[in-house]
Amino acid sequence: MKNTKYIVEIEKNEEVKTDGTYLTPDEIVDEVMYNDANGAGENYKKIALVDTLEEARKIFSENKNSCSSKKVGRKLTADVLRIREINFNDEGEELDPDGMEIKDTYAAMLDGYVLSENDKGVDFELAITYMDDEIREELNNEMSPCTDQEFFTAYEKRHFEKYGDSFAKVYDIEC
């Protein structure tokens, strides 16, 4: 008989090579998982081992803030969080330790970037320079404190309401 459990684990500072282009969080995860399939990935640290996927997802969510992604030249380093399903036999030994079923993964946005409504990366500091002063001030008063992503999402919505077009596309600031 097998006993299924879920492990939440993180790999810190995984190096990903790029050609200098922006990578979305999903693309970062894809690159890290590709590296893992090719022999890397032994550096995951266990955060928790739990009995249910629900428990694992709660711990997973609580640990997202500990992840970051930073660009350094043509490379980037990223922390990748994942939930892995593992099966044990009656003696408590892991069955098929090399096989794994990944239930969820997460990598943070590159520092300084936010996602547009089109799921494209946008340099947040650059975006601020194009923002309507009136909308930006209104949102600052209404939302402070908030994350850059929360602010940018709200800004895009207000910009569309006022101007009838997509902020990031109009100013061509999507990566």
Residue, then its C-alpha position, 0 to 999 in steps of 0.5 A: m500500500k502506498n501513502t501519498k504526501y506533499i512536500v513544499e520545497i524551495e530552490k534559492n538562487e537558481e541561475v538561468k541564462t537568457d539572451g538578455t530578454y525579459l522572462t515571465p515568471d512562467e518562463i523562469v519556472d520552465e527554464v529551471m524545470y528544464n535544468d532540473a530535468n538535465g541533472a540540476g535541481e538537487n538543491y531544493k530545501k524542504i519547507a514542509l511535508v504534509d498529508t494533504l494538497e490543501e495544507a501544501r497549497k496554504i504553506f506554498s502561498e505563505n512562502k511566495n513572499s520569500c521568493s525573488s528573481k533578479k537580473v544580472g547582466r545576461k543571466l538571472t537568478a531566481d528562487v523557485l517554490r514548488i509542491r511535489e507529490i511523493n508516495f511512501n511504502d508501508e515502511g516509510e520509504e519514498l517510492d520512486p524518489d527520482g519520479m515526481e509529480i509537480k503539483d504547483t510551481y512559483a517564481a517571482m517577477l523580476d525585481g522592478y517588473v510588473l505584469s500588464e493586462n496582457d501578461k507581459g512584463v513591464d518595467f514599473e519605473l519606466a511605466i511611472t514616467y508615462m502615467d497620467d499624473e491625476i490618475r497616479e495621485e488618486l490611486n496613491n491616495e486610495m491604495s497606499p500601501c500596496t504592491d507595485q503589481e496591485f498599483f499597476t493593475a489598478y492604474e491600467k483599469r483607470h487608464f482604460e476607463k479614462y482613455g479607452d485604450s490599453f496603457a502598456k500597449v499605447y506606450d509600447i512598454e511591454c517586454 
